[in-house]
């Protein structure tokens, strides 16, 4: 097992607070943090997350050459890596991420390139019904 500091959760202003995305928008004091959803202005930029996730995933793939590597991280870092690998925009509605409790997002590498991405929910029966919504392309 290797601990890789590049796989940490994205830093953000709301870290440690219990609130929903919609709930945060209801409070005018929070509006300043939502001024730029493309950066995002409430925390670590998507491009910064990607800049640490890409080499971390590549290093894991290199270390496991010919085998499988398991990388454990949080929702936003894996979502940013996935949307990049699939050629989609990183700016998105967080409520529409396909990334639930104990979900598994798999990246297949050939040389240094991601050739496919797959997603599964082995613990889907533990989720509340509204958490199993399927991803809508372009969201």
NORMO-V347748 format. One line per field, one symbol per residue. psi: psi as a letter, one per 40 degrees, with the letter a starting at -180 (. if undefined). Layout:
psi: ???
This chain:
psi: hhhheeeiihiideheihiiddddeehddeddefdgeedieeahiddddddddddddddddddeheaiihhhaidddddddddddefiidhihdeeiggahfihhhhhihbehhdihihigefdeeiideeeiiihhe.
